[in-house]
Amino acid sequence: MGSLPPVRTTSQFRAERFSDRNVFLFLVCSLVLIGDLCMIISAVIVTEFYASSLEGSPRLAYVVLPAYLLAAWRLGVYRRTVLRTVPASIGSALLSLAAALGLSLLASYAFHAADSVWRGETLFFLGLAAVGLVSLRSGVAAGLHHREEETTPRVVLLGDDSVRSNCDRSVTATIDVRACNWRPLESDPNFLNDLSRSFAGADRVVLSFRALDERRGWARLLAQIGIETELLEPDLADLKPLALRYLDSTPTLVVSTVPLTVGKRALKRGFDLSLVLLAAPVVVPLVGVLAVLIRLDSSGPVFFVQRRIGTNNRYFNCIKFRTMRTDLTDAAGNRLTARNDPRVTRLGHFLRHTSLDELPQLWNVAKGEMSLVGPRPHALGATAEGALYWEAVPAYWQRHTVTPGLTGLAQVRGFRGPTERRCDIENRVASDLEYIRTWSLWLDVKIIFKTFSVLIHSNAF
């Protein structure tokens, strides 16, 4: 393999890295200047539109500009990770503009000048500035994304003759310590100089050794001379580790994690409880009326309690209005409900068709067993083409990594009713997993509003 193949020389590595840093620095400076120019041009346009003198331009412009720069810097608007993503770049810029507006209004109130600045031309100015920032950042994000797609990370692989060939596509240069006759010694400054120069300009240095002692020796040496180093562990590829943690002084690998952080779960829970409390004055009397009607329509209990699969595949008792005759109730859900099902009562047909039979599940939401939005909980005996749901869809259990919902993305897409074909449950699970991957509070709000349009559905029987 040789010492260092002529893929790129050390000087080329350094030149490319220096170029990348300078390009990014130039980009940030240009963004600051062009962003300022957008606001100045917006103020001039507003001035011309209102046919006034320059002194008559929106007074907030003089305060918004420095306030925007301060807010943008504090919010990390000019970070590379933010700039290369269109939603993050635009969102952070507009958030900074909103923060600047808030600071400006506070200043205007403090100096008793609010009436003179809160006018139509001020809103016009802010709208033009927002359009300019959105256009600018969209172009920059697209350009950065295109540049990164064309740029290959510079990876140097250091190892013995066990270096894996399946890594060749991602490796820029390979160093075989056997061919170079290198050993991890600290006593030879000439060797350390050659070693350090071999890694100059590399984005990643990866070690691949068969012997554990040799791997440890090289890792300690590179750590001592200040080179960021990784260990190639092909035996762990199937586990797909996410992070490294420690149990006392022993390292552990994180191989799975919850899809929603503690903060996101708290936000979602607070949102659920707020809406349940707001709906309670309307829901409680309605539940009472429907309970009386159910008792008058047929004998038996008002509520139907069924064990279903909840968060992390733990069972919970799901509450619904009873819609079937008591003597024909299917507790395990082994038999799918069919159109004009003789087991369903007269009132039950109406409750199912309008989805009102699910109303008592707000109590499950209040208890924390369910959420307003999430994957719908299924009965244990539910099947598709004769196969249990988890037998029909291998990824089925992943949908239970979040709290089940009263409604969900699958329901607003029309995937509800009996699962007579295997694709019926496959579509639901695919939508549920998409919801988990892309969760946001705004997504919950959209699903709740869309639910009102599908409460009455042809497959609800």
C-alpha positions as CSV (number, residue, x, y, z in Angstrom):
1,M,0.0,0.0,0.0
2,G,2.9,2.4,0.6
3,S,3.2,5.3,2.9
4,L,0.9,7.9,1.3
5,P,-0.5,7.5,-2.2
6,P,-0.4,10.5,-4.5
7,V,-4.2,11.2,-4.2
8,R,-3.5,14.6,-2.8
9,T,-0.2,16.1,-1.5
10,T,0.1,17.7,1.9
11,S,0.4,21.2,0.3
12,Q,-2.8,20.5,-1.6
13,F,-4.6,19.4,1.6
14,R,-3.5,22.7,3.3
15,A,-4.4,24.8,0.3
16,E,-7.9,23.3,0.1
17,R,-8.6,23.7,3.8
18,F,-7.3,27.3,3.8
19,S,-9.5,28.0,0.8
20,D,-12.6,26.5,2.5
21,R,-12.1,28.6,5.6
22,N,-11.6,31.8,3.6
23,V,-14.5,31.1,1.3
24,F,-16.8,30.6,4.3
25,L,-15.4,33.8,6.0
26,F,-16.0,35.7,2.8
27,L,-19.5,34.3,2.6
28,V,-20.4,35.4,6.1
29,C,-19.1,38.9,5.6
30,S,-21.0,39.1,2.3
31,L,-24.2,38.0,4.0
32,V,-23.8,40.6,6.7
33,L,-23.2,43.4,4.1
34,I,-26.0,42.2,1.7
35,G,-28.4,41.8,4.6
36,D,-27.7,45.4,5.6
37,L,-28.1,46.5,2.0
38,C,-31.5,44.7,1.8
39,M,-32.8,46.7,4.7
40,I,-31.4,50.0,3.4
41,I,-32.9,49.3,0.0
42,S,-36.2,48.5,1.7
43,A,-36.2,51.8,3.6
44,V,-35.4,53.7,0.3
45,I,-38.2,51.9,-1.6
46,V,-40.7,52.8,1.2
47,T,-39.5,56.4,1.2
48,E,-40.1,56.6,-2.6
49,F,-43.4,54.9,-2.4
50,Y,-44.7,57.3,0.2
51,A,-43.2,60.2,-1.7
52,S,-41.5,61.7,1.3
53,S,-38.0,62.9,2.1
54,L,-35.2,60.6,3.3
55,E,-35.9,61.8,6.9
56,G,-39.4,60.5,6.5
57,S,-38.4,56.9,6.0
58,P,-39.5,54.4,8.6
59,R,-37.9,55.4,11.9
60,L,-37.6,51.8,13.1
61,A,-35.1,51.1,10.2
62,Y,-32.4,53.0,12.2
63,V,-32.9,50.7,15.2
64,V,-33.9,47.5,13.4
65,L,-30.7,47.2,11.5
66,P,-28.2,47.0,14.4
67,A,-30.7,45.1,16.5
68,Y,-31.1,42.5,13.7
69,L,-27.3,42.0,13.5
70,L,-27.1,41.5,17.2
71,A,-30.0,39.1,17.3
72,A,-28.6,37.2,14.3
73,W,-25.2,36.8,15.9
74,R,-26.7,35.6,19.2
75,L,-29.0,33.1,17.5
76,G,-26.2,31.6,15.4
77,V,-27.7,32.7,12.1
78,Y,-24.3,32.7,10.4
79,R,-23.2,29.2,11.5
80,R,-22.4,26.8,8.6
81,T,-24.9,24.2,9.8
82,V,-27.7,26.8,9.7
83,L,-26.7,28.4,6.4
84,R,-26.6,25.2,4.4
85,T,-30.3,24.2,5.2
86,V,-33.0,26.4,3.6
87,P,-35.7,26.1,6.4
88,A,-33.2,26.6,9.2
89,S,-31.5,29.6,7.4
90,I,-34.8,31.3,6.5
91,G,-36.4,30.6,9.9
92,S,-33.4,31.9,11.9
93,A,-33.2,35.0,9.8
94,L,-36.9,35.8,10.2
95,L,-36.7,35.0,13.9
96,S,-33.9,37.5,14.2
97,L,-35.9,40.1,12.3
98,A,-38.8,39.5,14.7
99,A,-36.5,39.8,17.7
100,A,-35.1,43.1,16.2
101,L,-38.6,44.4,15.7
102,G,-39.5,43.6,19.3
103,L,-36.4,45.3,20.6
104,S,-37.2,48.3,18.4
105,L,-40.7,48.6,19.7
106,L,-39.6,48.3,23.3
107,A,-37.1,51.2,22.6
108,S,-39.8,53.3,21.0
109,Y,-42.2,52.8,23.9
110,A,-39.4,53.6,26.3
111,F,-38.9,56.9,24.5
112,H,-42.6,57.6,24.0
113,A,-42.3,57.3,20.2
114,A,-44.5,54.3,19.6
115,D,-47.3,56.3,17.8
116,S,-44.9,57.9,15.4
117,V,-43.2,54.6,14.3
118,W,-46.1,52.1,14.2
119,R,-47.5,53.1,10.8
120,G,-48.2,51.5,7.4
121,E,-44.8,52.3,6.1
122,T,-43.1,50.5,8.9
123,L,-45.0,47.3,8.1
124,F,-44.2,47.8,4.4
125,F,-40.5,48.2,5.3
126,L,-40.5,45.0,7.4
127,G,-42.2,43.0,4.7
128,L,-39.7,44.1,2.0
129,A,-36.8,43.3,4.3
130,A,-38.3,39.8,5.0
131,V,-38.7,39.1,1.3
132,G,-35.1,40.2,0.7
133,L,-33.7,38.0,3.5
134,V,-35.7,35.0,2.4
135,S,-34.5,35.3,-1.2
136,L,-30.9,35.9,-0.2
137,R,-30.7,33.0,2.3
138,S,-32.5,30.6,-0.1
139,G,-29.8,31.2,-2.7
140,V,-26.9,30.8,-0.2
141,A,-28.3,27.6,1.3
142,A,-28.8,26.1,-2.2
143,G,-25.2,27.1,-3.2
144,L,-23.7,25.6,0.0
145,H,-25.6,22.4,-0.3
146,H,-24.5,22.0,-3.9
147,R,-20.9,22.8,-3.0
148,E,-20.9,20.2,-0.1
149,E,-22.3,17.6,-2.4
150,E,-19.4,18.1,-4.8
151,T,-16.8,18.2,-2.0
152,T,-15.4,14.8,-0.8
153,P,-14.3,14.8,2.9
154,R,-10.5,14.1,3.3
155,V,-10.1,10.9,5.2
156,V,-6.8,9.3,6.1
157,L,-6.9,5.6,7.1
158,L,-4.0,4.4,9.3
159,G,-3.7,0.7,9.9
160,D,-2.0,-2.6,9.3
161,D,-2.6,-5.1,6.6
162,S,-6.1,-5.6,7.9
163,V,-7.3,-2.3,6.5
164,R,-10.8,-3.0,5.1
165,S,-11.2,-2.7,1.4
166,N,-14.9,-1.8,1.6
167,C,-13.8,1.6,3.0
168,D,-11.8,2.5,-0.1
169,R,-14.5,4.6,-1.7
170,S,-14.6,7.0,1.3
171,V,-10.8,7.1,2.0
172,T,-8.6,9.8,0.5
173,A,-5.3,8.3,1.6
174,T,-4.3,5.0,3.2
175,I,-1.1,4.5,5.4
176,D,0.1,1.0,6.1
177,V,2.3,1.1,9.1
178,R,3.8,-2.3,8.2
179,A,5.0,-1.0,4.8
180,C,6.3,2.2,6.4
181,N,7.9,0.3,9.2
182,W,6.2,2.7,11.7
183,R,5.7,2.0,15.4
184,P,3.9,4.2,17.9
185,L,7.0,5.6,19.6
186,E,7.2,9.0,21.3
187,S,11.0,9.2,21.5
188,D,11.8,10.1,17.9
189,P,10.9,13.7,16.9
190,N,11.7,12.9,13.2
191,F,9.1,10.2,13.2
192,L,6.5,12.4,14.9
193,N,7.2,15.1,12.3
194,D,6.6,12.7,9.4
195,L,3.5,11.3,11.0
196,S,2.0,14.7,11.6
197,R,2.8,15.9,8.1
198,S,1.0,12.8,6.7
199,F,-2.2,13.9,8.4
200,A,-1.9,17.6,7.5
201,G,-5.1,18.9,5.9
202,A,-7.1,15.7,6.7
203,D,-10.7,16.1,7.9
204,R,-10.7,12.7,9.6
205,V,-8.0,10.3,10.8
206,V,-9.3,6.7,11.2
207,L,-7.4,3.8,12.8
208,S,-7.8,0.2,11.7
209,F,-5.8,-2.5,13.4
210,R,-6.3,-6.2,14.1
211,A,-4.3,-6.3,17.4
212,L,-6.0,-4.5,20.4
213,D,-2.6,-3.5,21.9
214,E,-1.5,-1.9,18.7
215,R,-4.7,-0.1,18.3
216,R,-4.4,1.3,21.8
217,G,-0.8,2.4,21.3
218,W,-1.6,4.3,18.1
219,A,-4.7,5.9,19.6
220,R,-2.8,7.1,22.7
221,L,0.1,8.4,20.6
222,L,-2.2,10.4,18.2
223,A,-4.1,11.8,21.2
224,Q,-0.9,13.0,22.9
225,I,0.3,14.8,19.8
226,G,-3.1,16.5,19.4
227,I,-4.6,14.7,16.4
228,E,-8.3,14.0,16.4
229,T,-8.7,10.3,15.8
230,E,-11.4,7.7,15.3
231,L,-11.4,3.9,15.6
232,L,-12.8,1.8,12.8
233,E,-15.1,-0.8,14.3
234,P,-16.7,-2.9,11.5
235,D,-18.0,-5.5,14.0
236,L,-20.4,-2.9,15.4
237,A,-21.8,-1.9,12.0
238,D,-25.1,-3.8,12.5
239,L,-25.8,-2.0,15.8
240,K,-25.4,1.5,14.2
241,P,-24.1,3.2,17.4
242,L,-25.4,6.8,17.9
243,A,-23.1,8.1,20.6
244,L,-20.5,7.3,23.3
245,R,-21.2,7.6,27.0
246,Y,-19.6,6.4,30.2
247,L,-20.7,4.2,33.1
248,D,-18.3,5.4,35.7
249,S,-15.0,5.1,33.8
250,T,-16.2,2.4,31.4
251,P,-17.3,3.6,27.9
252,T,-20.7,2.5,26.6
253,L,-22.1,2.8,23.1
254,V,-25.6,4.3,22.6
255,V,-27.3,2.1,20.0
256,S,-30.9,3.5,20.3
257,T,-32.7,6.5,21.7
258,V,-36.2,7.9,22.0
259,P,-37.4,9.8,19.0
260,L,-38.6,12.8,21.0
261,T,-36.4,14.5,23.6
262,V,-37.6,15.3,27.1
263,G,-38.3,18.9,26.1
264,K,-40.4,17.9,23.1
265,R,-42.4,15.3,25.1
266,A,-43.1,18.0,27.8
267,L,-44.2,20.5,25.1
268,K,-46.5,17.9,23.5
269,R,-47.9,16.9,26.9
270,G,-48.6,20.5,27.8
271,F,-50.3,21.1,24.5
272,D,-52.5,18.0,25.0
273,L,-53.5,19.1,28.5
274,S,-54.3,22.6,27.5
275,L,-56.6,21.6,24.7
276,V,-58.3,19.0,26.9
277,L,-59.0,21.6,29.6
278,L,-60.3,24.0,27.0
279,A,-62.6,21.4,25.5
280,A,-63.9,20.0,28.8
281,P,-66.9,22.5,29.2
282,V,-68.2,21.3,25.9
283,V,-67.1,17.6,26.0
284,V,-68.4,16.7,29.5
285,P,-72.0,17.6,28.8
286,L,-71.9,15.9,25.4
287,V,-70.5,12.7,27.0
288,G,-73.4,12.8,29.5
289,V,-76.0,13.2,26.8
290,L,-74.6,10.4,24.7
291,A,-74.3,8.1,27.7
292,V,-78.0,8.5,28.4
293,L,-78.8,7.8,24.7
294,I,-76.7,4.7,24.7
295,R,-78.5,3.3,27.8
296,L,-81.8,4.0,26.2
297,D,-80.8,2.4,22.9
298,S,-79.6,-0.9,24.2
299,S,-78.9,-2.7,27.5
300,G,-75.4,-2.9,28.8
301,P,-72.6,-0.6,29.9
302,V,-72.1,2.8,28.4
303,F,-68.4,2.4,27.9
304,F,-66.4,-0.3,26.1
305,V,-62.9,-0.8,27.6
306,Q,-60.4,-2.7,25.5
307,R,-56.7,-3.5,26.1
308,R,-54.5,-2.0,23.4
309,I,-50.9,-1.5,22.8
310,G,-49.5,1.9,24.0
311,T,-46.2,3.7,24.5
312,N,-43.1,1.4,24.4
313,N,-45.5,-1.5,23.7
314,R,-47.1,-1.4,27.2
315,Y,-50.7,-2.3,27.5
316,F,-53.3,0.2,28.6
317,N,-57.1,0.2,28.8
318,C,-58.6,2.3,25.9
319,I,-62.1,3.7,26.5
320,K,-64.7,4.1,23.9
321,F,-68.5,4.4,23.8
322,R,-70.1,1.0,23.4
323,T,-71.4,0.7,19.9
324,M,-72.1,-3.1,19.8
325,R,-74.6,-5.4,21.4
326,T,-73.2,-6.6,24.7
327,D,-73.6,-10.3,23.9
328,L,-71.7,-9.8,20.6
329,T,-68.9,-7.6,21.8
330,D,-65.4,-8.6,20.5
331,A,-63.0,-7.8,23.4
332,A,-59.8,-8.8,21.6
333,G,-60.7,-7.2,18.3
334,N,-60.3,-10.5,16.4
335,R,-63.1,-9.8,14.0
336,L,-63.0,-6.7,11.9
337,T,-66.1,-4.5,11.8
338,A,-67.8,-4.8,8.4
339,R,-70.2,-2.4,6.7
340,N,-73.8,-3.0,8.0
341,D,-72.3,-5.2,10.8
342,P,-75.2,-6.8,12.7
343,R,-73.3,-6.5,15.9
344,V,-73.5,-2.7,15.8
345,T,-76.5,-1.0,17.5
346,R,-78.7,1.6,15.9
347,L,-77.0,4.4,17.8
348,G,-73.7,2.7,17.4
349,H,-73.8,3.2,13.6
350,F,-74.2,6.9,14.1
351,L,-71.4,7.1,16.7
352,R,-69.0,5.2,14.5
353,H,-69.9,7.1,11.4
354,T,-69.3,10.5,13.1
355,S,-66.3,9.2,15.1
356,L,-68.0,10.2,18.4
357,D,-67.4,6.8,19.8
358,E,-63.8,7.9,20.3
359,L,-64.7,10.9,22.5
360,P,-64.1,9.1,25.9
361,Q,-60.5,8.6,24.9
362,L,-60.0,12.2,26.0
363,W,-59.9,10.7,29.5
364,N,-56.9,8.5,28.3
365,V,-55.3,11.7,27.0
366,A,-55.8,13.4,30.4
367,K,-54.2,10.4,32.1
368,G,-51.2,10.5,29.8
369,E,-51.9,7.1,28.3
370,M,-52.7,8.7,24.9
371,S,-52.0,12.0,23.1
372,L,-54.3,14.1,20.9
373,V,-52.1,13.2,17.9
374,G,-50.1,10.1,17.4
375,P,-50.3,6.6,15.9
376,R,-53.7,5.1,16.6
377,P,-53.6,2.2,19.2
378,H,-54.6,-1.1,17.8
379,A,-56.4,-4.1,19.3
380,L,-54.2,-7.1,20.0
381,G,-56.2,-9.4,17.7
382,A,-56.4,-7.1,14.7
383,T,-55.3,-8.7,11.4
384,A,-54.7,-8.0,7.8
385,E,-55.1,-10.8,5.3
386,G,-55.1,-13.3,8.2
387,A,-51.8,-12.1,9.6
388,L,-51.4,-10.1,12.9
389,Y,-50.3,-6.5,12.3
390,W,-46.7,-7.1,13.6
391,E,-46.5,-10.2,11.3
392,A,-47.7,-8.3,8.3
393,V,-45.3,-5.3,8.8
394,P,-41.8,-5.9,10.3
395,A,-41.4,-2.3,11.4
396,Y,-44.7,-2.3,13.2
397,W,-43.3,-2.1,16.8
398,Q,-41.5,1.2,16.0
399,R,-44.8,3.1,15.9
400,H,-45.1,2.6,19.6
401,T,-42.0,4.6,20.4
402,V,-44.3,7.6,21.0
403,T,-47.6,8.0,22.8
404,P,-50.6,6.7,20.8
405,G,-53.0,9.3,19.5
406,L,-56.7,10.1,19.3
407,T,-56.0,11.0,15.7
408,G,-52.9,10.8,13.5
409,L,-51.3,11.4,10.2
410,A,-52.6,8.1,8.8
411,Q,-56.2,9.0,9.7
412,V,-56.2,12.4,8.0
413,R,-54.7,10.7,4.9
414,G,-57.8,8.5,4.8
415,F,-56.1,5.3,6.1
416,R,-58.8,4.1,8.4
417,G,-61.5,1.4,8.7
418,P,-61.0,-2.3,8.3
419,T,-57.6,-3.7,7.2
420,E,-58.8,-6.3,4.7
421,R,-55.6,-6.1,2.6
422,R,-52.0,-6.2,3.8
423,C,-51.4,-2.8,2.2
424,D,-54.0,-1.2,4.4
425,I,-51.9,-1.7,7.5
426,E,-48.6,-1.0,5.6
427,N,-49.9,2.5,4.6
428,R,-50.9,3.2,8.2
429,V,-47.5,2.1,9.6
430,A,-45.6,4.1,7.0
431,S,-47.6,7.3,7.9
432,D,-47.1,6.7,11.6
433,L,-43.3,6.3,11.2
434,E,-43.2,9.4,9.0
435,Y,-45.1,11.3,11.8
436,I,-42.5,10.2,14.4
437,R,-39.5,11.2,12.2
438,T,-40.9,14.6,11.3
439,W,-42.7,15.5,14.5
440,S,-43.2,19.1,15.4
441,L,-45.9,20.9,17.4
442,W,-47.0,22.6,14.2
443,L,-47.6,19.2,12.6
444,D,-49.8,18.3,15.5
445,V,-51.8,21.5,15.0
446,K,-52.3,20.8,11.3
447,I,-53.4,17.2,11.9
448,I,-55.9,18.3,14.5
449,F,-57.5,20.8,12.1
450,K,-57.5,18.3,9.2
451,T,-59.2,15.8,11.5
452,F,-62.4,17.8,11.5
453,S,-62.7,17.3,7.8
454,V,-62.5,13.5,8.1
455,L,-64.6,12.9,11.2
456,I,-67.3,11.6,8.9
457,H,-65.7,9.0,6.7
458,S,-67.0,6.3,4.4
459,N,-64.7,3.8,6.1
460,A,-66.0,4.6,9.5
461,F,-68.6,1.9,10.3
